[in-house]
């Protein structure tokens, strides 16, 4: 199988009060029950290398967006024994505020991004109110500064980040959205990020309403199913509280969940 990685979901924030109708484009047949959001970053390590997937948001963003920040993800990493200065590689699945904040707090990291996401987040589409809404100009500006400092590595579609860790552009939710596959002791995991906010988006084939290209999102789901051998137990969506509810906690850490072990039940 090659390199095997440990994979952890670090839960740093939540939106506890929201409706199921907010999570699907087609909602007429959706029972309008509560459907809260969890927010995660993902940590990959194999004893020799540590990779962070996404960087979350900070207190200022939480207040501006009316989100409940449990702990800044950088501080949560520190509590888990991984100081920000030790991170050498960060994969940004896309540049929305909840995935690409705190990029000023990783002084030694190279940021892996898709060409199309940088072009999208700095191009003419950002003149449109509905498209710019999920982005933070401060975060995107800091990423551009990292480009000029030689700290951004661009990718075009599918690429390998390390042995056993690969990225694949899907688009859909954002034009340059990328997912991450990781080889683990229980097989290949697919960190879907916001290619599917919830398991239910894929299960019901009903997209989350923040979407740039629905056709790309549907094609991304086909790719996720292929990469996971149609095993949804090896797919990790971007915001589903089922992840927190079903995966075992790392010993001594309330909001760190072990994804390289099977979900409970």
N, C-alpha and C positions, 0 to 999 in steps of 0.2 A: 504493500500500500504506500510505501514511502514515508515521508515525515508525518508524524501525528501531533496534533496540537490540542492543548487545553483551550476551551472557549468559555468565557464568562459574560453574562449580561449584567451590567451595572445599572440599576434603576435609580435615577436621580431626580425625577420630577413626575408630576401627575396632573391630569385635569379630571377631578373626581366627579364633577357634575356636568353631564352632557347627554344628549339624546341619541338614540340609535339612528334617527333620521339624518343626523349630521355625518354619518359614516358611509353612506351609499348614494350613488347617483339616482338609482331607481328605488324609491322608498315607499311606494304605494302598498306593497305587500310586506313591508317590514313592520313588525310589532314595535311600537315606539317605546321601548324599555330604556332604562339608563344604560349607557355604553361609555364608561370612562376610558381615558387614555393613560397609558404609562409611557414614560420616556426613558430610553436606554442609550448607553454607549456599550460597545462590545470590545473585550480584551482577549487577544490571542497570544498564547505563549507556548513554547516547546522546550524550555530549559536553556536554550541558546539565544533565542530571539523573542522580542515582544512587539506586537503590532496592535495599535489602537484603531478601531473602526468608529469614526465620528467623535465629536468633541462636545456635543450638548450645548447648553446655554447657561448664562450667568444670572445673578439676581436682578440686574437692571432689565434684562430681557423678560424675566419672569414677571416683574411688575408691569412692564409695558404691555405684555401679552395676556396678563391675568392668568398666569399659570402658577401652580404650587411647586416651588423648588424645594425638594427635600434636602438636597446638598449639592453644591457645585460638583460636577463630575470629576473635575481635577482633584478636588479634595477627597472625593470618594476613592479615586485611584490611589492617592497617598495613604489613606487608611488601609487599603488592601495591599500595601507594601510596594506600590509602583509609583515612584515620584515622577512628575511630568518631565523632569530633566533626563530620565532614563529612556523615554520613548524616542526611538529613532525613525519609526515609520508610522504615519497616520493615513489611513484610507478615509477620505470623505466621500460618502455615498452620494451626497448632493449638497448644495450650498444653502438650503433653507435654514432659518435661524436656529432651529432645534437640533441641527446636525453639524453645524459649522461655526458655532460660537467658541469662545475661549482659545482661538487659534493663536493668540498672542502669548499663551502660557506654556508652550512647548518649545523651549529654546533650541533644542537639538534635533527636532523632527524634520523629516521631509514629508510633504503632503502629496498624496497620490490622488489625482483628480482626472476626470474625463475632459478631453478637449472641448466637447460639446457643452459641458456644464459651465466651464469658464466663459465660453463664447456667449452662451445664453444669459448668464448672470451679469454680463457686462455689455450686452448688446441692446438692440433697439426694443426687444420685448420688455425690457425693464422700464420703458416709457408707459406701459399699460398698467393701470392701477390694480387690476385683478391679478395680473401675473407677478408684479413686484411684491405683493403683499406678504408672501411667506419669507422673503429675503430681508436681511439686515445689511444696510449699506456699510456699516462699520465692519462687519465680518468680511464682506466681499472685498472691501478696500484693503483690509489687513492681508487677505489672501493675495491680492495683487502686489502688495509690498513684498510678500514672500516670493512671488515670481521674480521680482527684480533682485532679490537677495539670493537667488539660485536654490530656493528651498521647496520648489514645486516640481513634481515629476508628472508629466502629462501622459495620458494613455488614450488610445483610440480603439474602443471596443473591448475585446477580450485580451487579458494579459496576466502574467504571473507576477506576484509580489514577492513570494518566497516559495520554497519547495512546500507544496501542499496548500498554498493559499493563492487563489486566483480571483480576478475581478471580471465582471461581464456587464457591459452597458445594456440596460433595458429601456431607459427613457420612461415615458408615460407620465408619472407623477411630476417629474421635472425632466427637462430635455436630456440632461447628461447623467441621470440617475444610474448608479451602478450597484450591483449586488456582489456579495463576496461568498466564495465557497471555501470551506476549510476541511481538511482531512483530519478526522478524529478517531478515537478508539471505537466509536460506534458508527463509523462510516462518514461519508461526506455530508457536512452541514451546509445549508444554504441560509446565509444571513440576508434575508430579503429586504431589510430596511423598509422604505416606503413604497417599494414595488407592490407590497400588500400591507396596509396598516394593521389589519386584523386577519386572523385565519378566515373569518367569515367573508371577507372581500373575495378571496379566491374560491372558497367553498360555494358561495352563492353566485359566483361570477358576476359580481356587482361592484364596480369600482368605487373607491373613495372619491369624493367630489372635487378635491383639489387635484386636477389632472391637466396636463398640457396636451397629451395625445392619447386618446382612449385606445386606439389601435395598437400603439406601442405598449400600453399597459397590458392588454390582452395577450400580445405576443410574449411579453415578459413572463406572464404566468405560465405559458407553455414551456418557456425555457426553464423556469424554476421547477416545474414538474419533471422535465427531462433530467435536470441536474440532480434531483433528489430521488430519481427512480420512482416517482409518484408516491413517495413516502412523506406525507405531511408532518410526520413526527420528526423529520430532519429539516424542516423548514421553520425559520424563526422570523415572524413578521416584526414590523418596526415598532408597534405601539400596543400590542395586545396584552392586557393584564393576565390572560391565560398563561403567559410565559412565567410571570411571577408566581402564579398560583400552582403551577404543575411541576416546575423544575426545582431540584433540591437547592437549598441555600448553601453557599460556602460557609464552612465552619467559622462561627464568630462574626458573621457579616449578614445583617438583616436584609440588605438590598443588593446582594451579589448572588447571582444564580448560576449554577454549573450546567452548561449546555452540552458538554461532552459526555455527560451521563444521561441515561434515558429519562424522559419525564415520568413523574409518578402517576400510577393509575392508567 
